[in-house]
Structure formats: C-alpha cells, structure tokens
Amino acid sequence: MKVSKRLRRPLLALGGATAALFVAAPAAMAHHCFIPMYSLNAPASANWLVFSAEDGAALEAGYTAGCDEAVAAGYAALQKAGLPVGIKIFEHMTIGDPKETGRMNPNGANGKGLEYFGAGSELPGMMVMTWIKGADTVEC
C-alpha cells in the first residue's frame, strides 16, 4: 500500500513523537532522566549514552534521510525551533533521583537542564518530529 506524501508526513511526525519515547526506553528503565543536548560537538565520554535526533528517527520511526542535505535541513529545523539535537543519559547511576531525595532537581523538567521521562517531558518526541519534518523538506 502506497501512502500519499500528504498523509506520510503527519504519520511520520506521529511516529517520530512516539518513537522518541522508545529510543531511550532501555536506559530509562534504569535511568529515569536525560539531559537535552544543543550541540553534537560536545566532548565524547564513555559514561554517557547519546541519541541524536537522526538516531531517534532511524531507530524508532524507521526514517532515514536520503542525503546529507536532508540531514542538515533536519538539524537546521531543530536550531530554528530552539530544540535539542540529541539527548544523553548517564549510564553509571541515576542523577537527581526525586525518589531518593524527596524532590526534583531545581533545574529538572524545565526544558533546559535535567529532564525526567516520568515527568512527561515532550522534548524527545518534539526533537525527533521536528528533525523528520525538516529533513523531509529536501528532495534527495
């Protein structure tokens, strides 16, 4: 069954939003929080599990950009929207656990610092959806 381009984009967006939740699901089971990344050029560390918007789109929505220009357009759309380009999860322990401390990190769940999957953060879904929509504007 062929899906029209008009219908395909909303379906991809919905799939992307849902997909982002599953990108970090294995890590989220052990680690309930993540940090949004606004640059993929940060120093690498084996302590962090990193998912770029492109990774999330491919892993969970099955969307792969057809060319480098589409990838760049996806990241340009994220920058224009002020959204993160990736998320990172600390692999060795849970950071700022409200269950242990009785309170959330004061910078938690604010869209800028430490985010909690359980607090309903929409950043991963918005990130993937926006990247797909931006990348899909380029004909490769």
Backbone bond lengths (Angstrom), bond angles and torsions (degrees), N, CA, C in turn:
res aa  C-N    CA-C-N  psi(-1)  N-CA   C-N-CA  omega(-1)  CA-C   N-CA-C  phi
1 M - - - 1.447 - - 1.519 109.20 -
2 K 1.314 116.46 125.03 1.448 121.32 179.31 1.523 109.27 -91.74
3 V 1.320 116.16 131.48 1.462 121.58 179.91 1.518 107.72 -99.09
4 S 1.325 117.60 131.50 1.458 121.12 179.92 1.515 110.15 -63.91
5 K 1.331 114.78 153.36 1.464 119.74 -179.93 1.526 110.91 -61.16
6 R 1.321 116.26 -34.10 1.462 120.64 179.44 1.523 111.75 -63.87
7 L 1.308 117.73 -36.70 1.457 122.43 179.55 1.526 111.54 -86.34
8 R 1.332 116.16 -30.01 1.457 120.38 -176.03 1.526 112.26 -62.88
9 R 1.311 117.86 -41.09 1.468 120.68 -177.66 1.527 112.81 -61.90
10 P 1.347 119.30 -49.72 1.473 118.28 177.22 1.529 112.45 -62.30
11 L 1.333 116.22 -36.28 1.467 118.81 178.20 1.522 110.78 -65.42
12 L 1.330 116.62 -40.62 1.467 119.72 177.09 1.522 111.03 -64.23
13 A 1.317 116.00 -40.88 1.468 119.46 179.32 1.522 110.96 -62.58
14 L 1.322 115.99 -45.19 1.458 119.58 178.12 1.521 110.57 -63.94
15 G 1.320 115.88 -43.50 1.465 119.84 178.24 1.514 111.03 -62.55
16 G 1.329 116.71 -38.63 1.463 120.37 179.27 1.515 112.49 -64.83
17 A 1.314 116.06 -42.23 1.460 119.84 179.79 1.521 110.73 -63.95
18 T 1.319 115.52 -44.23 1.466 120.06 178.54 1.523 110.28 -67.46
19 A 1.315 114.92 -39.52 1.457 120.48 -176.31 1.524 112.92 -61.98
20 A 1.296 115.94 -37.86 1.459 118.39 -177.40 1.516 112.05 -59.23
21 L 1.307 116.43 -31.39 1.456 119.34 177.90 1.527 110.87 -65.14
22 F 1.327 116.30 -33.39 1.454 120.23 -177.88 1.517 113.13 -85.09
23 V 1.333 117.13 -19.73 1.459 120.05 179.17 1.516 110.10 -56.82
24 A 1.293 115.84 -46.69 1.452 120.24 -175.92 1.514 112.59 -99.65
25 A 1.310 118.58 6.85 1.464 121.05 -175.75 1.525 113.72 -55.52
26 P 1.338 120.18 -47.59 1.466 117.82 179.78 1.527 112.44 -60.10
27 A 1.316 116.18 -43.85 1.458 119.04 179.38 1.519 110.92 -71.33
28 A 1.332 116.77 -34.16 1.458 119.73 -177.67 1.519 112.05 -66.95
29 M 1.327 116.92 -25.21 1.457 118.81 177.97 1.525 110.20 -62.40
30 A 1.307 116.49 -36.95 1.455 120.56 179.02 1.525 110.72 -95.67
31 H 1.300 117.16 -31.17 1.465 122.69 -176.36 1.515 107.53 -127.71
32 H 1.284 116.34 114.80 1.454 121.57 -172.23 1.518 114.11 -87.63
33 C 1.318 117.87 5.41 1.449 119.32 -175.92 1.523 111.51 -134.59
34 F 1.327 115.29 165.10 1.456 121.52 177.71 1.520 108.54 -149.06
35 I 1.318 115.10 165.97 1.462 121.61 176.56 1.521 107.64 -118.11
36 P 1.343 117.86 124.73 1.465 119.81 176.70 1.530 109.91 -68.90
37 M 1.313 115.63 142.14 1.464 122.10 -180.00 1.524 108.67 -110.95
38 Y 1.298 116.50 128.65 1.464 120.83 179.57 1.521 111.39 -103.75
39 S 1.330 116.44 5.08 1.463 123.25 174.53 1.524 108.07 -151.66
40 L 1.316 116.14 138.73 1.465 119.87 175.31 1.526 110.63 -93.92
41 N 1.335 116.89 5.54 1.457 121.89 -178.85 1.522 113.06 -96.17
42 A 1.311 117.45 11.78 1.472 121.03 179.75 1.526 109.48 -68.53
43 P 1.320 117.19 156.48 1.466 118.99 177.54 1.528 111.11 -58.85
44 A 1.314 116.59 140.71 1.464 121.90 -179.15 1.525 110.18 -82.36
45 S 1.323 115.31 148.25 1.457 121.09 177.44 1.517 108.49 -146.57
46 A 1.312 115.97 138.77 1.462 120.66 178.66 1.525 111.59 -69.72
47 N 1.327 118.37 -11.34 1.466 122.14 -179.72 1.523 113.40 -78.14
48 W 1.311 117.64 -16.31 1.455 121.66 -174.24 1.522 111.36 -114.50
49 L 1.320 115.73 136.31 1.453 123.10 172.86 1.529 105.48 -96.08
50 V 1.327 117.11 118.47 1.462 121.90 -173.88 1.524 110.31 -112.74
51 F 1.341 115.38 133.67 1.460 122.70 173.63 1.517 107.80 -123.34
52 S 1.331 117.24 117.69 1.456 120.57 174.61 1.525 108.58 -80.52
53 A 1.311 116.71 166.77 1.462 120.98 175.80 1.525 109.76 -60.48
54 E 1.321 116.48 -38.74 1.464 120.64 178.24 1.523 110.84 -63.56
55 D 1.336 117.38 -40.88 1.470 121.44 176.43 1.527 110.46 -60.66
56 G 1.328 116.64 -47.04 1.458 121.25 -178.99 1.518 111.75 -60.96
57 A 1.319 116.63 -41.22 1.462 120.23 179.52 1.522 111.00 -64.62
58 A 1.321 116.67 -41.98 1.466 120.36 -178.48 1.523 112.18 -73.64
59 L 1.324 116.45 -46.19 1.463 120.16 -175.16 1.514 113.35 -68.98
60 E 1.302 116.79 -39.13 1.451 119.11 -170.43 1.519 115.10 -110.90
61 A 1.328 117.49 -28.65 1.465 119.23 179.59 1.521 111.22 -102.88
62 G 1.333 116.52 -8.08 1.457 120.26 -178.10 1.517 112.30 68.50
63 Y 1.323 117.36 20.77 1.464 122.06 -178.74 1.510 109.26 -99.38
64 T 1.324 115.56 126.70 1.460 121.52 175.28 1.514 107.54 -125.47
65 A 1.312 116.34 128.15 1.464 120.29 177.78 1.525 108.58 -65.55
66 G 1.327 115.65 143.39 1.456 120.65 -175.38 1.512 115.22 -80.30
67 C 1.329 117.52 -15.17 1.468 119.91 -178.22 1.534 109.40 -160.27
68 D 1.323 115.13 168.53 1.470 120.49 -179.21 1.527 111.97 -61.73
69 E 1.324 116.91 -33.02 1.464 120.39 179.44 1.528 110.63 -64.61
70 A 1.325 117.38 -37.63 1.464 120.98 178.08 1.522 110.84 -67.60
71 V 1.336 116.65 -40.78 1.469 120.65 176.34 1.530 109.36 -58.81
72 A 1.331 116.49 -47.39 1.468 120.87 -179.98 1.523 111.12 -62.48
73 A 1.329 117.40 -38.93 1.467 120.68 178.92 1.528 110.94 -65.10
74 G 1.322 117.12 -35.85 1.462 120.67 176.50 1.517 111.35 -62.62
75 Y 1.337 116.18 -45.95 1.464 119.19 179.70 1.529 111.84 -70.78
76 A 1.331 117.53 -32.03 1.469 120.20 175.72 1.527 110.25 -64.55
77 A 1.327 116.98 -38.41 1.472 120.76 177.91 1.527 110.40 -63.64
78 L 1.327 117.33 -39.53 1.470 120.48 177.62 1.523 110.92 -64.51
79 Q 1.341 116.18 -44.43 1.463 119.76 -179.68 1.523 110.31 -62.62
80 K 1.321 117.03 -43.19 1.468 120.95 179.91 1.529 111.11 -61.96
81 A 1.332 116.41 -37.30 1.469 121.03 -179.19 1.528 112.58 -82.80
82 G 1.341 117.52 -6.47 1.466 120.55 -178.54 1.519 113.16 71.09
83 L 1.327 116.29 26.91 1.467 121.48 -178.30 1.522 111.01 -100.16
84 P 1.325 117.39 158.11 1.462 120.20 178.31 1.530 111.17 -66.90
85 V 1.325 115.51 156.81 1.468 121.86 178.07 1.520 111.26 -98.50
86 G 1.331 115.79 -6.67 1.455 121.41 179.41 1.514 110.17 -171.71
87 I 1.328 115.10 174.03 1.460 120.53 173.58 1.521 108.11 -130.61
88 K 1.325 115.71 152.41 1.460 119.16 175.92 1.519 109.33 -131.58
89 I 1.335 113.69 145.15 1.457 121.89 -177.58 1.519 107.56 -125.40
90 F 1.325 116.98 128.38 1.459 121.19 178.15 1.520 108.32 -73.17
91 E 1.320 117.16 124.87 1.458 120.95 -171.60 1.523 115.42 -85.48
92 H 1.316 118.81 -20.55 1.461 119.63 -170.24 1.521 115.41 -93.45
93 M 1.329 117.38 -17.22 1.460 120.21 178.41 1.518 108.51 -165.30
94 T 1.307 115.99 168.72 1.449 121.40 177.14 1.521 108.73 -89.77
95 I 1.325 115.92 134.01 1.461 121.53 -178.39 1.526 109.33 -97.94
96 G 1.311 117.65 134.53 1.462 122.34 172.52 1.510 114.11 55.71
97 D 1.311 117.94 45.93 1.463 122.18 -176.27 1.519 110.99 -71.23
98 P 1.361 117.87 114.02 1.464 119.69 179.80 1.530 112.71 -64.83
99 K 1.323 118.47 -23.44 1.463 120.87 178.17 1.524 110.67 -69.62
100 E 1.317 116.49 -32.11 1.462 120.37 179.96 1.524 111.73 -83.92
101 T 1.330 116.97 -37.71 1.459 120.04 -174.62 1.529 113.06 -96.85
102 G 1.330 116.98 -16.07 1.450 120.39 -177.75 1.518 113.46 83.43
103 R 1.321 117.43 -0.44 1.465 120.91 178.62 1.521 109.18 -152.08
104 M 1.322 114.70 158.08 1.451 120.13 176.54 1.509 109.60 -80.03
105 N 1.315 115.50 154.37 1.448 121.24 172.14 1.530 107.44 -55.54
106 P 1.326 119.70 135.98 1.464 120.65 -177.58 1.530 112.97 -60.70
107 N 1.323 117.14 -23.36 1.457 120.58 177.03 1.529 111.02 -98.88
108 G 1.316 117.34 11.04 1.459 121.26 -176.91 1.517 112.49 -83.57
109 A 1.320 114.88 149.37 1.466 123.38 174.67 1.525 112.58 56.03
110 N 1.337 116.63 36.20 1.461 119.78 178.88 1.525 112.56 -114.07
111 G 1.330 117.04 6.46 1.458 120.78 179.14 1.510 114.27 82.09
112 K 1.338 117.74 1.03 1.460 120.36 -177.28 1.524 112.75 -126.46
113 G 1.310 116.12 -36.77 1.461 119.76 -176.70 1.508 111.10 -112.43
114 L 1.285 116.02 -134.91 1.458 122.71 -179.25 1.525 109.64 -64.21
115 E 1.330 116.86 126.99 1.458 122.44 -179.29 1.516 109.29 -115.02
116 Y 1.300 116.78 148.79 1.456 122.65 -179.10 1.525 109.83 -113.58
117 F 1.329 117.10 126.20 1.457 120.54 177.01 1.522 110.01 -58.92
118 G 1.314 117.43 -42.30 1.458 122.52 -177.55 1.516 114.10 -70.58
119 A 1.329 118.04 -16.27 1.467 121.16 179.43 1.525 110.84 -87.75
120 G 1.311 116.54 7.87 1.453 120.72 176.34 1.511 114.99 78.38
121 S 1.316 118.08 26.06 1.460 119.90 178.74 1.520 109.83 -58.25
122 E 1.306 115.17 127.36 1.458 121.30 179.74 1.517 112.47 -96.61
123 L 1.326 117.46 -0.04 1.461 120.39 -176.29 1.532 113.73 -57.07
124 P 1.335 120.36 -46.25 1.474 117.73 -179.34 1.526 112.49 -60.55
125 G 1.303 117.61 -43.46 1.461 120.65 179.88 1.516 112.14 -66.04
126 M 1.318 116.83 -43.33 1.459 121.05 178.04 1.524 110.56 -63.35
127 M 1.331 116.21 -39.99 1.460 121.03 -179.79 1.528 110.56 -60.85
128 V 1.327 116.64 -51.68 1.462 120.62 -177.50 1.524 110.51 -65.18
129 M 1.333 117.65 -44.48 1.457 121.23 -178.40 1.529 110.76 -61.45
130 T 1.319 116.94 -44.63 1.462 121.08 -179.10 1.522 111.02 -66.54
131 W 1.330 116.87 -40.31 1.470 119.86 178.61 1.528 110.33 -62.41
132 I 1.323 117.65 -45.31 1.472 120.94 -179.78 1.531 110.39 -62.34
133 K 1.329 116.42 -45.83 1.464 119.33 -179.98 1.523 111.19 -60.92
134 G 1.342 117.34 -40.92 1.463 120.61 178.64 1.527 111.97 -67.19
135 A 1.325 116.45 -44.89 1.462 120.26 -179.33 1.516 111.29 -66.29
136 D 1.320 117.19 -31.89 1.458 121.98 -176.77 1.534 111.94 -74.83
137 T 1.314 118.04 -8.10 1.465 120.06 178.32 1.526 112.25 -79.31
138 V 1.322 116.88 -13.06 1.469 121.51 -176.99 1.519 109.35 -100.62
139 E 1.323 115.18 128.09 1.472 120.71 174.27 1.523 107.63 -88.92
140 C 1.312 116.28 118.42 1.472 120.74 -178.86 1.524 110.87 -97.65
